[in-house]
Amino acid sequence: MQVKVEEVSAVEKKVAVEIEWPLVAARLDEAYRELGRGVTLRGFRKGKVPRNILERMFSRQVEQEVVQKLLQESFTRAAHDHEIQPVAEPIVDDIEMKKGEPFRYSARVEVRASFEPKEYDGVDLDKPEPKLTDEELERALQHKREELTEYKRIEGRETLLATDVVICDVKGEIGGKSIARDGVMVDLGQGEGPVNGLGPALIGAPVASKDREVQVPVAGEEGKTATVTVTIKEAREKLTPALDDDFAKDTGEADTLEELRGKLREKLLKEKEREVQDELRKALVKELLKRNEFPVPSVLVDRQTDVLMQRARLGMALRGIDYRQVPLDEAKMRDELRPAATDEVRAIFLIDAIANKEKVEVADADVEKRLAEMAKDRGQSVARLKAELQKEQRFESLKHQLREEKTLDLLLTRANIKTNSEGSSPSEK
């Protein structure tokens, strides 16, 4: 086998392969023998069909199978011998197979660019001091109250109040768009929801309402309303506990309200510190990318653009927007997201190169510690979590993430970090 490798660019190589005919002929002979053992034709005993008849009937199929095997085997060997590490399947073209002549083809393949990371020590960074406002602490307490809120079936009352929650079906047309939602949960005390303004509009309605027409505001059109038909399936009274010592005891975290506030403050400040650390890592990566210019394979950028597109769709879904019903210029979105996708791929390669240069390793103890933290947050055993990650083929990704974090934290110890006490924490920006 003869191989010629041409460097098209820093991230693309062209591999030309030539295989002598005797080897190709041997593979064809082997393929026809295998075919002949299983073919049954009228007038011939099984396994006794002449080669010329097999060629006449099955030559295209056999040649295609032999070509695929030769491509896979020869390219794998060529990549190994010439130390080529593809990041995607090669694009094969110029295939030539003629009887008595060498089998030839060429393949274009994208690879990682070879580069030496530089200027990653002594980066100047500003670190905001973690701060917790009284409003944030109160929101956390309110969230605790919501966790302990009870929803009691309404008895002895005929009309709905602002403290009620209903499950209902909604049909109608709002702003020129038809809506048909079944099993919608609506908090009557909230103006926003699956159908904005529906909660307040139901206050005072009968607890058991069927096909009731309700007026709701049309978003973006001040003073304009639309009529929707509502069928209430279930109504419950929302019983929110008072902020007192009994409430603190019910959480199982403290005996008094003040003790609960203190524990919540400590927990929230730790979360702020983690957020600051994450923001420092992002700022560090951004600066490192400025100092290290290198190209990345387009196929990986395309894949990461797909990931960002999916994130955007998920974000819309979490905001209650059905992206399938929203006119989106996906080509324009991809163009807008491509620079961010390129930076994310470049960051992965750069951090990996620095980790290799600095010999950063992830020990088993590091993995076990992270698994224990994740298991505690999820309320499951470490063994079960580990089994799930391995089953979903995400265990190696966890180790890769830990290696990235260790590398960036190492560089942060070498950075020139200035604490900005007048600044705000990332969550306050």
N, C-alpha and C positions, 0 to 999 in steps of 0.2 A: 504494500500500500504506500503510495506517495502522497504527501500532504504539503500544501503550501499555504502559509498563513499571511494575510495582508492586513495591516492596521488601517482601517478606514477612518477612524477617529479615536479619541481617547476612550470612548465607550462602545465602539463597534469594531468587530473584526470580520474579515471575510476568509473563509476556510475553503480551499479547493482540494478535492480528494480524487485520486485516481486508483482504481483497483484492477489488477491484471485479470484478463479474461479467464485463465484456468480456474481461479478461485470462484469467479461468477458462475462458470459452467458447472463446477462441482456443487454449488448451492442449488442451481437449477435441477441438476440430476437428483439431488436429495429431495427436492420439493416434488418432482414428478414421481419418484419412488413412493413417497408418503401418500401422494394423491392416488396413485395406482392401487395401493393396498386397500383403499376404501371405496373405490368406484365400481359400480356394477352396471354393465351395459349388455343389452340383448346380443346374444351370439358369442359372448366371451365369458369365461369363468372369472369369478371375483379374483382380482389381483393379477389377471393375465391380459389386461387391455394393452395393446401395443403403444409404445411411446408416441409414434407419429399421430395416432388417433387422439391421444390425450393432448398433444400440442395443438392439434386442429380445433379441439373443443374447449380447452381450458387455458390456452397460452396467456391470454391477457390476465386472468386471475392469478395464475402462478407467478408471472413476471412481476405483477404488482406486489405480491407477498414477499418475493425475494428482494425486490428493491427496497421495501420498507425495512426488512431485517438488515440488509447491507447498510442502509442509511443510519439506522440506530446504532449498530455495532461499530461501524467505522468512525462515526462522529464522536461517540463516547471515547473510543481509543485515541482519536486525534486530539480531543480536548484534554485528555489525561496527559498524553505525551508532550503537548505544547503548553501545558499549565494554563489552559483557558477555563475560566469559571463563569459559565453563562448565568444570566439572571432571568432568562426566559427561554422558551423553546426556540431553536434556530429556524430561520426562514430559508427553506431549501429551494433552489432554482437551478436552471441549466442542467437538468438531468439527462444524461445520454447513456443508453444501453443498446449496443448493436452487437450481433453475434460475431465473435472472433476479435472484438476490439475491447480495450479497457473500459470499465464502467466509470463514468465521470459525473461529478456534480459539484456545485458550490453552495455554500451556506453562509448566510449573514447572521451574526449573533451579537447581542448586546452584552457587555460585561461591565464590571465595576471599574471606574477610573483608578489608576494607580497614582497616589499622591502622598506626600509627607505632611502631616498636620503641623502647624506652626503657630507661634505667638498665642498659645493658650494659657500661659501663666501671667499673673499680675494684671488681670482685667479689672478695670475700674467699674464699680457697681454702687448704686444707691439702694439702701435697704430701709424701707419704711418701718417704723416701730409699730408693732401690733397694738391696736386700740379697740376697745369694746365700748360701745355707747349704751346708755340706759335703754334707748329704744330697741336695740338689738337684744338686750337681755329680756325685755318685756315680751318681745316677739317669741323668744324661746319659751318663756313661761306660758304664753298663749298656746303655743304648739303642744306643750305638755297637757294643757287643759283640753285641747281637742282630742288628744290621745285617750283621755279618760272620760270623754263625753259619752253619755248614754242616749240612745234613741228609743224612746218609749212610745208604744202604740197609743194613739189619741183616744181617750175615752171621756164621755160626758161633755164633749164640746162639738159643735156642729160646723164652725168656721175655722179657717186656717189663720195662724198668726205668723209674725215675722220670725219667731223662734222655731218654726217647723221646717221639716224636710220632706219632700215628696218624690215618689217615683212615678213618672208619667210618660205617656206617648204624646208626641207633638207632630202636627201636620200643618202645612200651610205654605205661604210664599212670602219671603222677606227680601226686599230690595231686588225683585226680579228673579230670585233664585228659589226654587222649590225646596222644601225641607220635609223630611219624614224620618223622625227619630223615635225608636221604641225603647222603653226602659231608661229614660233620661232621669238622672238624679238632680233635683233642683233644691238649693238652699234658699228659702224665701227671704232670708236676711241679706242675701248677696245680689248685687245688681248684675254682676257678670256671671257667666256660666255657659253651658252648651247653647243656650239661646239667650242673648243678653236682654236684661230687663224682664225676663219671664218671672223670676222669683217675686219681686215686689208687686207684679201685676196679679199674682195669685193670692195675695194677702186679702183676707175677707171672703174668699171663695168657699163654697161648701167643702167639707173634708172629703166627701165622696163625690167628685164631679166627673160627669161623663159627657164627652163631646161639648165642652164648654169653650166658647169663643173668647179669646183674650187679645187685647191690644198690646203690642210690644213696639218699642222704638226701633227705627231703622238706622243702623250704624252709618254715620257720615252724612245723614240727612236730617238736620235739626228740625224738630217739630213734626216730622213725618212718622206715622205709625203703620204697622201691618197687623193683619188679623191672623192668628193661628188657632187651631183647634186642639184643645188639651183634654186628655182622658187620664185622670188620676188613678193609678193602680194601688198605691199605698201611701199613707201619710203617717209621719211620726213626729213626736215632740222632741226637740233637741234639749237635753238637760246637761248644761255645762257646769262643772263644779266651781265653787267659789275659790278665790285665791286665799287660802288660809292654811293653818297647820294640818288640818285633816286632809286637805288636798295633798300636801307634801308627804304625809304618811302613806296615802294611797298610791303615790308613785313608786314606793318601795325604795326610794333613794335618800330620803331624809326624814327627820322627825319634826322639823319646823320649817316654816316657809323661808326664814332667813338662811337656814342651813341649805335648803334647796337652791336658793339664789346663789349662794357661795359656790356650790358645786357646779351649777350651770355656768357661772362666770369662769371658773377654772377650765371647764371643758371647752367653752367657746374660745377662750384665749389660746388654748392649745391648737384649736382648729385654725385660728388666725395665724399662729406661728407657722403651721404647715402651709397655709396659703402663701405667706410671705416667702417661705423657702421655695415653694413651687414657682413663684414669680421671679425669684432670684435665678433659679435654674433657667427659666425662659429668657430672661435678660442676658444671661451668660451665653446661652446658645445663639441668640441673635447677634451678639458681638463676635462670637467665634466664627459664625458664617461670613461676617463681613471681612474677617482677617484671612479666611481660607476659601479661595475661589477654585472650584473644580466642577466639571460637568457630571451629570447623572443620566443613566439610561432612560430614554423616553417611555419605555414600556412600564417602568416602575412609577414614573410620574403619572401615567395614565391610570394605573391601578389606584394610586393614592388619591387622584382626582375623583375616582369612583367612590372611594371611602368618604371624601368630604361631601360629595353630592348626597350620599346616604345620610350623613350627619345632618345636612341641611333639611332633608325630608323629615327626619326624625324630630328635629327641632320644631318644624311646622306642625307635626302631629301632636307634639306635647302642648302646643299652644291652641289645639283644637281646630287646626286648619287641615283640610283634606287636600293635599298637594295635587291629587289626581283631578280635582275639580277647579284648580286654580291655573289660569293660563301662564305657563312658565316657558321662558326661552332657555331651554336646557343647554343649547350650544353656547349662549352668552354666559350662563352660569358657569359652565366648564372653563371657559376662557378666563373668567374672573377668579375662579378657584385654583387655576393651574399654578400661578406663582406661589401660593401657600403650599400646594402639594409638592412643588419642587423643593421648597425650603425644608419641608418635613422629611423628604427622602434624603436630602443633603445632610440634614442633622443626624439622621440615623447612621450614615456612612462616616461622618466626621467623628461622632462620639465613639463609634466602634474603632476607628483608626487610633484615636487618642488612648482608648482603653488597651488596645494591643501594645502601643508604644510604652505605656506606663505599667503594663503587665497587671491590669486590674482583673481580679478573679472573684467569683461569687462562691463562697463556701456553703456547704450543706447547712451550717448553722444559720446563715443569712436567710436561706430559703425557708427553713423551719420557723424562724422568727416571723417572717412575713406571712406564712401560712397560718400561724397562730393568731396574728392580728386580724387577718381576713376572716378566719373561722369565728372569732369572737364577735366581730361586727355582724356576721350573717347568722349567728346563733346556731352553728353546726359544728360537728367534730372536725379536727384537722384531717383525720384519715378520710372522711367522706369528701371533704373539700378537695383534697389531693387527688382522690380517685376521679372526681368530676372533671378537674382540670386535665388530667391525663386522658380521660375518655374523650374530651372535647379538643384534645391536642393543643391545649393552651398552657401546659406546664412549662415548656421551653420558652414561651413568650414571657412568662413570669420571671424566669431566670434572666432573660435578656433585659427586661425592664429593670431588674435589680442591678444589673451590671451598668446600665446607663446611669441610674441614680448614684451608684457608688462613684462612677467616673466624674459626674458633675459635682458631687459633694467634695471629692478630692480637689477639683479645680477651684471650688469656692473657698477651700482652706488656703489657697494660694492667691486668691483675688484680693484686691484692695477695696474692701467694703466700707462704705460710709453710711452710718445709721442716720436716718432723717427723722428726728423726733417730731418735726412739724408736719411730716407727711401723713398719709392715711394708709390704712391697710388695704390690700387688694380688693377686699369685699366692699370697701367704702368708695372705691373709685367709680 
